């Protein structure tokens, strides 16, 4: 007997995981568009590291 997941509103979304997937996608796009390896500063920019630091400082 094979069990199949029910269709409908039973899916659970992990918002943190979805945000991480989005950031990974943006990093992959930036890396594929670059002619050379991305610098640490470029990676931080793509991952919006400074924006997060600013938000934490404001708290």
MDTraj code that builds the backbone (N, CA, C; nanometers):
import mdtraj as md
import numpy as np

residues = "UNK UNK UNK UNK UNK UNK UNK UNK UNK UNK UNK UNK UNK UNK UNK UNK UNK UNK UNK UNK UNK UNK UNK UNK UNK UNK UNK UNK UNK UNK UNK UNK UNK UNK UNK UNK UNK UNK UNK UNK UNK UNK UNK UNK UNK UNK UNK UNK UNK UNK UNK UNK UNK UNK UNK UNK UNK UNK UNK".split()
xyz = np.array([
    [0.0845, -0.1176, 0.0000],
    [0.0000, 0.0000, 0.0000],
    [0.0890, 0.1239, 0.0000],
    [0.0602, 0.2174, -0.0884],
    [0.1350, 0.3412, -0.0991],
    [0.0534, 0.4535, -0.0377],
    [0.1201, 0.5328, 0.0454],
    [0.0510, 0.6469, 0.1059],
    [0.0917, 0.7735, 0.0311],
    [-0.0039, 0.8572, 0.0042],
    [0.0186, 0.9810, -0.0686],
    [-0.0231, 1.0965, 0.0218],
    [0.0572, 1.2028, 0.0224],
    [0.0228, 1.3195, 0.1038],
    [-0.1069, 1.3813, 0.0538],
    [-0.1860, 1.4274, 0.1462],
    [-0.3142, 1.4885, 0.1117],
    [-0.2920, 1.6199, 0.0381],
    [-0.3802, 1.6473, -0.0553],
    [-0.3745, 1.7723, -0.1299],
    [-0.4606, 1.8739, -0.0552],
    [-0.4103, 1.9952, -0.0460],
    [-0.4901, 2.0969, 0.0218],
    [-0.4061, 2.1819, 0.1128],
    [-0.4659, 2.2347, 0.2162],
    [-0.4019, 2.3286, 0.3056],
    [-0.3208, 2.2653, 0.4169],
    [-0.2687, 2.1471, 0.3968],
    [-0.1940, 2.0804, 0.5030],
    [-0.0449, 2.1083, 0.4983],
    [0.0030, 2.1797, 0.3977],
    [0.1462, 2.2075, 0.3848],
    [0.1893, 2.3106, 0.4888],
    [0.3063, 2.2882, 0.5432],
    [0.3625, 2.3809, 0.6404],
    [0.4768, 2.4550, 0.5726],
    [0.4795, 2.5876, 0.5863],
    [0.5852, 2.6662, 0.5248],
    [0.6832, 2.7106, 0.6320],
    [0.8086, 2.6929, 0.6044],
    [0.9148, 2.7389, 0.6915],
    [0.9696, 2.8669, 0.6301],
    [0.9309, 2.9808, 0.6850],
    [0.9673, 3.1097, 0.6258],
    [1.1173, 3.1346, 0.6291],
    [1.1850, 3.0849, 0.7304],
    [1.3303, 3.1007, 0.7374],
    [1.3962, 3.0219, 0.6253],
    [1.3523, 2.8994, 0.6037],
    [1.4086, 2.8167, 0.4966],
    [1.3818, 2.8789, 0.3599],
    [1.2634, 2.9330, 0.3404],
    [1.2313, 2.9971, 0.2126],
    [1.3192, 3.1199, 0.1894],
    [1.3457, 3.1981, 0.2941],
    [1.4334, 3.3148, 0.2806],
    [1.5759, 3.2711, 0.2478],
    [1.6223, 3.1633, 0.3096],
    [1.7566, 3.1127, 0.2808],
    [1.7677, 3.0643, 0.1372],
    [1.6655, 2.9988, 0.0886],
    [1.6646, 2.9506, -0.0495],
    [1.6695, 3.0694, -0.1460],
    [1.5945, 3.1743, -0.1154],
    [1.5948, 3.2939, -0.2006],
    [1.7340, 3.3581, -0.2035],
    [1.7984, 3.3694, -0.0878],
    [1.9327, 3.4277, -0.0827],
    [2.0338, 3.3414, -0.1580],
    [2.0220, 3.2101, -0.1456],
    [2.1120, 3.1205, -0.2206],
    [2.0938, 3.1393, -0.3701],
    [1.9703, 3.1535, -0.4130],
    [1.9432, 3.1771, -0.5545],
    [2.0055, 3.3073, -0.6030],
    [1.9935, 3.4119, -0.5221],
    [2.0532, 3.5400, -0.5594],
    [2.2057, 3.5297, -0.5654],
    [2.2639, 3.4535, -0.4739],
    [2.4092, 3.4349, -0.4733],
    [2.4545, 3.3563, -0.5960],
    [2.3786, 3.2565, -0.6352],
    [2.4109, 3.1778, -0.7542],
    [2.4031, 3.2657, -0.8791],
    [2.3019, 3.3501, -0.8877],
    [2.2885, 3.4399, -1.0024],
    [2.4060, 3.5359, -1.0088],
    [2.4431, 3.5936, -0.8939],
    [2.5558, 3.6877, -0.8917],
    [2.6858, 3.6178, -0.9305],
    [2.7054, 3.4967, -0.8814],
    [2.8277, 3.4226, -0.9127],
    [2.8336, 3.3864, -1.0605],
    [2.7214, 3.3510, -1.1180],
    [2.7221, 3.3127, -1.2594],
    [2.7421, 3.4335, -1.3507],
    [2.7049, 3.5527, -1.3043],
    [2.7210, 3.6731, -1.3847],
    [2.8608, 3.7340, -1.3709],
    [2.9344, 3.6944, -1.2672],
    [3.0667, 3.7527, -1.2417],
    [3.1706, 3.6905, -1.3340],
    [3.2684, 3.7705, -1.3715],
    [3.3774, 3.7202, -1.4560],
    [3.4819, 3.6466, -1.3731],
    [3.4950, 3.6854, -1.2471],
    [3.5909, 3.6223, -1.1558],
    [3.5174, 3.5790, -1.0303],
    [3.5917, 3.5212, -0.9373],
    [3.5319, 3.4834, -0.8099],
    [3.4765, 3.6068, -0.7400],
    [3.3655, 3.5890, -0.6702],
    [3.3087, 3.6999, -0.5950],
    [3.3958, 3.7281, -0.4733],
    [3.4187, 3.8552, -0.4478],
    [3.4930, 3.8925, -0.3274],
    [3.4015, 3.8764, -0.2064],
    [3.4600, 3.8749, -0.0896],
    [3.3798, 3.8652, 0.0321],
    [3.2840, 3.9836, 0.0433],
    [3.3283, 4.1003, 0.0014],
    [3.2428, 4.2188, 0.0042],
    [3.1239, 4.2026, -0.0907],
    [3.1482, 4.1455, -0.2073],
    [3.0397, 4.1229, -0.3033],
    [2.9388, 4.0224, -0.2492],
    [2.9893, 3.9189, -0.1862],
    [2.9002, 3.8183, -0.1271],
    [2.8155, 3.8815, -0.0172],
    [2.8785, 3.9616, 0.0681],
    [2.8042, 4.0297, 0.1742],
    [2.6969, 4.1206, 0.1163],
    [2.7289, 4.1878, 0.0060],
    [2.6320, 4.2762, -0.0580],
    [2.5125, 4.1971, -0.1107],
    [2.5391, 4.0860, -0.1775],
    [2.4310, 4.0024, -0.2315],
    [2.3443, 3.9479, -0.1180],
    [2.4072, 3.9076, -0.0092],
    [2.3343, 3.8491, 0.1037],
    [2.2771, 3.9547, 0.1981],
    [2.2987, 4.0814, 0.1651],
    [2.2450, 4.1943, 0.2422],
    [2.2901, 4.1911, 0.3878],
    [2.4176, 4.1607, 0.4090],
    [2.4725, 4.1504, 0.5442],
    [2.4681, 4.2851, 0.6156],
    [2.5052, 4.3919, 0.5464],
    [2.5076, 4.5233, 0.6115],
    [2.3669, 4.5690, 0.6490],
    [2.2674, 4.5367, 0.5681],
    [2.1291, 4.5724, 0.6011],
    [2.0857, 4.5042, 0.7302],
    [2.1219, 4.3783, 0.7462],
    [2.0855, 4.3042, 0.8668],
    [2.1569, 4.3613, 0.9887],
    [2.2837, 4.3975, 0.9722],
    [2.3582, 4.4590, 1.0832],
    [2.2932, 4.5902, 1.1232],
    [2.2501, 4.6702, 1.0264],
    [2.1843, 4.7975, 1.0552],
    [2.0553, 4.7755, 1.1321],
    [1.9780, 4.6741, 1.0928],
    [1.8533, 4.6433, 1.1630],
    [1.8791, 4.6025, 1.3072],
    [1.9829, 4.5199, 1.3274],
    [2.0147, 4.4750, 1.4622],
    [2.0645, 4.5906, 1.5481],
    [2.1396, 4.6837, 1.4891],
    [2.1906, 4.7996, 1.5624],
    [2.0765, 4.8928, 1.6041],
    [1.9729, 4.8998, 1.5222],
    [1.8602, 4.9882, 1.5506],
    [1.7761, 4.9373, 1.6667],
    [1.7877, 4.8111, 1.6989],
    [1.7068, 4.7532, 1.8075],
    [1.7604, 4.7928, 1.9358],
])
top = md.Topology()
chain = top.add_chain()
for i, resn in enumerate(residues, 1):
    res = top.add_residue(resn, chain, resSeq=i)
    for name in ("N", "CA", "C"):
        top.add_atom(name, md.element.get_by_symbol(name[0]), res)
traj = md.Trajectory(xyz[None], top)
